[in-house]
């Protein structure tokens, strides 16, 4: 089949939507944390996490004993409760707010020089009970032993234990060499963004993902997923705006129910084994 990228708007959108997320995050670093102090148990959890990381660019230099963790780089606290609800450690770091401290800008520039985080992802992250957004993308956690709560990349399996983070609304594990299948419990998280792009994951998509009805973006591209494109994507995930399944091993036909996704702006099925005709509505919009 000829590679298919169908958009549901007349204007082709080429900028990755996470750019908008990054801008929002940068602003929230300043605004959301301005009037709160961090909770000691959560600060200690982050310090334990840091102690098992290798940080070549010293981007976590603000993470120090006794400091206000709500002002640490990559950390966002709720503006009324003080609980940590976002942790953004993607490499490179998001662009800081224009009036951020010099040290924050220096850390940002250091992070651009191919210096991803390495080391262990320890279970102290489970102490962040109010975490709703976790971004570890573009780091190098591919050849380490990490605990069962998060998966074991050496064995290539992610345990089916995602019920710990039911409030997680944004999960980005792009470019981390993850292997194995998508655990069914991911379907109970109901995030708005699920990004597993550019890993080594395989298998059919678990039917539990149809319960993730808040999904706006689903990016599973550049993996080894197989089977047919599930019809429940069009039937259940009605809020989807971006669906990217490119460069996998999907086969069969494009389900007609994909045409029910009225909010869909980008559909990318390029480089699969899909055959047959393009559903009429998608063909019209192509």
Secondary structure, 3 states (H helix, E strand, C coil): CCCCEECCCCCCCCCCCHHHHHHHHHHHHHHCCCCCCCCHHHHHHHHHHHHCEECCCCCCCCCCCCCCHHHCCCEEECCCCCCEEEEECCCCCCCCCCCCCHHHHHHHHHHCCCCCCEECCCHHHHHCCCCCEEECCCCCCCCCCCCCCCCECCCCECCCCHHHHCCCCEEECCCCCCEECCCHHHHHCCCCEEECCCCEEEECCCHHHHHCCCCCEEECCCCEEEEECCCHHHHHCCCCCEEECCCCEEEECCCHHHHHCCCCCEEECCCCEECCCCCHHHHHHC
